[in-house]
Every structure is written in structure tokens, then in C-alpha cells.
Amino acid sequence: MGCSPPVCFCNGVLKTEGGTMTRLRMRGITRRIAAPLLAAGLVALASASRAHAADTKPVTIAIQYGYAYLPVVVAEKLGFFERQLAAAGASGRTVAIQKISGAPAINDALISGTVDIGAYGLPGMLIAAEKTRGSLNVRGLAALVAGDNGLYVNRADITSMADFKPDDRIAVTSTTGQQGLLVRMAAEKAFGEGGARRFDRMMVQLPHPDATASLLAGGTIVGYAAPHPYSDIVEKSGKAHRLFYFSDYLGEKVTSGLLATTGAFMKTNEAAARGVVAAIAEAQDYIRKEPRKAAEIFLASEKSSLSLDEIEAVLKAASGEWGIQPQGVMRFATFMARNGLLKAAPAKWQDVFVGPVVDGSGT
């Protein structure tokens, strides 16, 4: 009697949709024995189907808006993800990009499992890594950019950190985020270890566009910790001057944007994770070599008040900031632990990252 796949047993042969699995010698084998074999075949096929579905599920990456996430956009636009995933042994996998406003929303999406990989600032990743240790195990996957920030002021009488008055206000995106912590670190260097929080009451949380407008308007905001491209807008205006770049003042650049994932994702998707990192590295190299084409991709992906020429200039200025290796992790971690933002700093930066970057030259 004939039968049809996906699985059947006839004439001593166990057949599947993909072809014959095995031929059983029927001599001495009763239907009582053959039935369990058929059931086992069905279970195996179902398990294989589930594994295949997992292997072909798109890798979801959540990012925010801004030039720091350009490597992700470039890798998607130019097909770097699919090529590098295939080279890493995850052939057939694709990448789906979601743009989400706000670090808390990305953190929630990663922790809930809505996305596989999420974009973080370095301080946020360090906090998430500590809070999820032993459970979700959030870890850094790859750095995106070690974007420099400048401290800008709109009053000529302010020439150093000591010249700020108690009523002056300094704009940062978050007092516990990248810019806020940089101001605290600069204060600690200027006034000693006890001076890290000297400017806490002076810091005002504002989105970058609002901070830029407020600084240039000359109101209560007299200082602003500004990254690219907002620092370029401020400098071009002529209405404010730069006290210093934080990397020069502190003596080290620090990673400002990175991708993070969970231990569960790494356990079952190691090849895909390697492919994502390789694609990011390829995109970073492309941005360095083709800043104008990368600027065109950026402007096609989101709105900006800057022109193509201005975005190209930003990317050229930031050419030394791209890289998958994290920078300044231990400097931030030890500062955060010393000031109560972490219970303890990791023993080494590799403790809060996962491969393949852990085999590299991060700091």
C-alpha cells in the first residue's frame, strides 16, 4: 500500500519528505516494534523542523536615532549582515532593524525578548549587566563608536571648570548617562575625588536638539556636553566656545554607543552573533573609506537639519572613533562603582562583553 510524506512507513522503509531514512529488515520485526520506530521518526522530524525554524528566524536589532548607529544602518543597507552571517555559518539568517526612541525602551525590549540585540550607551550596559548577572546576563556584543564630546559654554568669562557659578546650568541628556558621567568625571579631575558631584544640581536633562538651541539662545543654559553632530552645529554658530574635548581632558576616549545581547541569545546563536559583529566591522570600515556615500545612507534613513556636506564632514571628523573594540570600559566602571552607580566594578572589561570582541584589544 502506498503512502505520502512527510513521514511514512511502507515496505520496510521509513520515508520522509527529504527522502528514505532507513530500510528495516522485516524478518523478526513485528508491527509492535515498527510502530514505536515510526513515532520516533515523527518526533525527530518535528524537532528538526523546530530547530530549522529557529535557525532561519531573523535576528532583530533595536537601535536609536543618530549618527552613532550608522554602522548598523550601513550594514543593513549594503547587505553586509547577510553576507557575514553566511560566512560565520548562519546561512539563510537575515537581520531586521527596529528604530526605537529612548534607551529605556530598548532595554525593556531586550529584557522582554522582543529583540535579540539592543543599542546601549556604555553606562546603561554596565548597569544592565550588573542587574541581570546570573539571569538574563546582558553583555556587550560590539562597540559602535567611541564618540567624543566637547564641553561648550556661551559666556566668555568661563574658561575652566572652576568658573561655573552655582546658578549656571549645564545641559546633558541624562545625569546618569554618558554626558552626565563625563561632566562628573571632569569635575572629579578638577576638584578631587570628593568633587565628582559638584555640578549635580547644575545639570539639566535635555535632548540634544533642545540643549543645542538653549545654549545658542543664551538663556539659563550656559554649558552643554555635546557629541557630534551637535558639537559641529555649536562650533559653526560662533555663539559658544569649547572648554575642552572630554577625551583630551580625561586622557582617554570612551565608547559611547554599543550593541548588547543576552546570554540566552549567545547560547543558541553564536554563529549569528559572530556574523553581526563582522558586519558591523565591515560597515565601520566602509564609513571611514566612503564618508560621502555613508552620509547619503544616513540622510536617507532619518531626518537631519544638517546638509549632505555637513554630515560628510562629521563622518570625516569621526573617522578615528569607529571600532568594534570597546574603549574606556574599566574607567567608567570604576568611576561608577566609586560613586554608587554600580555595586562593584567588574574585574576586567571582558567580564561584561561576549565574543568575539573579548579576544581583542579593548580597555
N, C-alpha and C positions, 0 to 999 in steps of 0.2 A: 504493500500500500504506500502511495506517495505521501510526501509531507512538504511543508513550506517553512523556510527560515522565518524569524530569526534563529530559533533553535528547534531541532527535531532529532528524533532517533529512529532510524529505519535501516533494515538490512545490515544490522551490526555496526552501523556508522552513526556517530554523534556529529550532527552538522550544525553550522552556524551561518549567519548571513555572510561572514567573511570566508566561508569555505569549510572543508572537513576538518574536524578537530582530532578525531582518533577513530580507529577501527577496533571494535571489540570482538574477540573470539567468542562466539556464542556457545561453543561447546562447554557445558558445565555452568554457564551463567544463566541464571533464571531471571524472569521478569522482576522478581523481588529484589535482585541486586541491580538490575538495569535501571529501575525507577529512581533509586537514590542518586545514581550517577547522572541521570537526566536533570534531577533537581539541583545537583551541584553545579551542573553546566549553566543552568538558568541563573543561579546566584552569582557565579563568576562573571557571566555576561553583564548582569545588572551592575555589579561592582565596577567592571571595566567601563561601562557606559557613564557611571557617575564620575569616575576618575577622568575620563575623556572630557566630560563637560567642565570639570574644574580646570583642566589643562587649557581649555580654549576660552575660558572666561576672561573678558577684558580686564586689564589692570587699571584701576581707577586712581587718578591722581588729582587732588584738590589743591589749587593754588589761589593766591590773591592777585590783585591788580598791581602793576608796577614793573619797572624795568628789571628788578631783581629776579623775576620769574621768567624772563625772556628765554633762558636756555630750554625750559620745558616747552614753551610755545614754538620755538625754532625746531626742536626735536620732533614735535608732532607735525608741524607744517611740512618739513622736508623728509619725513619718513624714516628718521633715524631710529625711532623706537622699534618699529617692526623689524628693521634690518639687524639691529643689535640684539634684540630678543632672540631672533632666529639663530644668530651666531653664538649666543650663550646657551643654546639648547632648549629654547622655549618657542620653537617654530609654531606659527599659527596664532600666537597670542597677539593681541592688539592692546593699545593704550587709549583710555578715554579720559579727557581732561575736563575737570569742573572748575569754574571760577567762583569762589565764594568770598564774600566780603567779611573780613574780620577774623583774627586769629582764634578767638573762642569758638566760632562756628566750625572752623577747620578741625580744631581739637576735638570737638564733640563728634564730628563726622568720622574721624579716625577711631576714636574710642568706641563708638557705636557700631563700627564695622561697615558704615555706609560707603567709605572709601578705603582703599588699600594703603595709599601713601598720601601724606599731607605736608604742606609747606608750613614751616615754623620759623620764628626768629630763634637765635641761639638761647636766650634766657628762657623762652617758653618751652623749648625742647628739654632743657636741663630740668626744669620743674616737672614736666610731664614724665620724664624718665625716672625721677625720684619717686613720684607718686604712684607710678604703675609698676615699680620693681616687684617681681615675683607674681605679677598677674598678667596684664597685657604686655608688659615690657616694651614700652615705646622707646625707640632708639633712633638716632640719626642714621640716615642712609647715605646721603651725599650732600656736601656743601654746594651751594649755587653761586654765591658771590660774597666776597669779603668787602662789602661796600663801605667806603669811607664816609664819615660825617664831619661836617665843619660846624664850629660854634660861631654864629653870626650875631652881631649886635648893631643897633641902629643909632647909638649915641657915641659921639667922638670921644667923650671922657672915659669910656670903658675900654681900657687897654689890657686888662688882665682879669683873672677871676676875682681878685680882691676888690675890684672897682664896682662890683654889683652892690646896689643898695637894697635894704630889706623890702622895700615896696616894689622893686623891679620884678618883672615876670619873665620866665624863660619857657618857651613853648617846646613841648616834647609830645610824641604820640602817646606814650604811656610812661608813668613814673617807674614802673617795674619792667618795662620793655627795653629794647636796645638803646634808644636815645636817652631815656631817663637814667639807665645804669651808667652810660658813658658820662653823663653830667656828674653823677655821684663819684665815679672813679676819678674824674678830673678834680673834683673838689677834695677828695682824699689826698691826691698828689699835692695839691696846692696848700692844704691846711693840716695835713697829717691824718693819721688813721681815724681820729675822732671827728674829723671834719667831713666825712663822706655824706652826711645828711644835712649839711649846712644850707643847701639850696632846696630842700624838700618842699618847704612852704612857698617857695618862689616858682616852682614848676607848675605849669598849666598844661593839661592834656588837650591837644587839638590835633585834628587830622592835618596832614602835611599841606594841602591846599589852603586851609584856613590859617595855619601858622604862617605860611609864606605871606599871605595877604595882610595879616595883622602886623607882622614885623615891618613890612614895607609901608603900611599906613601910618606908622609912628605913634601908635596908641600906647596902651599899657604893656603890650608885649615888646620888650626891649632886647630879648635874646631868643635864639632859636637854634636847636641842634638839627641840622639839615643834611640829609643824604642827597645823592643825585636822584632825579634831575632838579630838585627844588633848590639845592645849593647853587646850581648854574643859573637859575632864574634870579636868585637873590644877588649874585655877583654881577650879573648883567644889568641889574636895575641901577646900580650905583648908589642905592639908598641905605646900604648897610656894609659893614666891613667884617672880615673874618678874623677872629682872635687866633684860631689855630684849627688845624685838622686834628681830630682826636688820635689818629694813628701816629702823628708826629709827637703830640703832647704825651701820649701814654707809651710810645715806643713800640707799638705793635698793632697791626691790623687784626680785626676780629671778624669772623664770619657773621654776616647779618641775615642771610637767607639760606635755608637748607631744606632738604626733604627728610621726612621721618616716617617710620613704619612700625609695625608691631612684631613681637616675637612669633605670633601665630602665622603671619604672612610669610616671614622668613623661613619658617619651618617647612612650609609646603610649596614655596615659590622662590626658592633660592636662585634658580636659573633666571627667572624673570627679573628678580631684583638686580642681578649682575647685568642683565641687558639694559635695564633702566639707567643704571649708573654709567654704563658705557655710552649710551645715547646722550646723556647729559654732558659728558666729557666731550663728545663729538660736537655737540651744539655750542659749547663754550669756545672750542677751537674755531668753529665757523664764525662766531660773533667777532672774535679777535681778527680773523683774516678778512671778513666781509662785513665791516660795520655798517655800510650803507644799505646793503641788502637786508641785514638784520634789523636795521631801523625801519625799513619798509614793512617787514613782517610785524614788528611791534605796532606800528601805526595802523596796520590792518586788523590787529587783534583787539585794540582798545583805543578809546578817545584820549587825546592829549592836547594841551594848549601849546605844545612845542611843535615846531616845523620839522620836516624831514632832516634838514641840515642840522638843526639843533639836537635832534635825537642822535644823529650820526656823531656829532661832536661829543655828546655824553658817553656814547659807547666807546669812542676812541679814548676818552679820558679814563674810562673804567677798564681798559683792556688788561691791566695787570691785576684786576680784582676777581676775575673768573677762576674757578678751580673747584674740583670735587673734594679736595682735601680740606678739612676744617681748620680754621686758624683761631687762636685765642681761646679755645675751649676751657683750658685749665685756668687761665687768667680770670675769665668770667666766673667759673665755678667756685674758685677760692674766694673771690670777692663776694659772691652771693652768699656763700656759707658764712663768711665773716660778718655779714650784715643781716643775717637772719632770713634770707630768702630761700636758702636750702638748709636742710638739717646737717648735711655734710657734703663736702666736695668729693667727687669720685677720685680714686687713687691715680687714675690715668685717663686720658681722653678716650681711649679705646673702650673703656667701660660703658660709655654712653653712645657708642656707634656700633654698627654692624658692617660686615664685609660687603664689598672688597676694600673699602677705604681704610679699614683698620690695619691693613698691611702697608699703608702709605706713610707719608711724612707730615701728618697733621701735628697740631700743637694744642 
